[in-house]
Amino acid sequence: MINKVNKNLNEKFEWSEINYSKVKKIIK
């Protein structure tokens, strides 16, 4: 159960990191 939650959190974090880097490129 905890592992499943951690996996979801990690995926969300990676996804937001990817979006953040895309946004930074667009802003520049």
QUIZI-V563803 format. One record per backbone hydrogen bond with DSSP energy under -0.5 kcal/mol. NH is the residue of the N-H (numbers start at 1). CO is the residue of the C=O. Records with the same first field share a line. If there is no record, write none. Layout:
NH = CO ; CO
This chain:
5 = 1
6 = 2
7 = 3
8 = 4
9 = 5
10 = 6
11 = 7
12 = 8
13 = 9
14 = 10
15 = 11
16 = 12
17 = 13
18 = 14
19 = 15
20 = 16
21 = 17
22 = 18
23 = 19
24 = 20
25 = 21
26 = 22
27 = 23
28 = 24
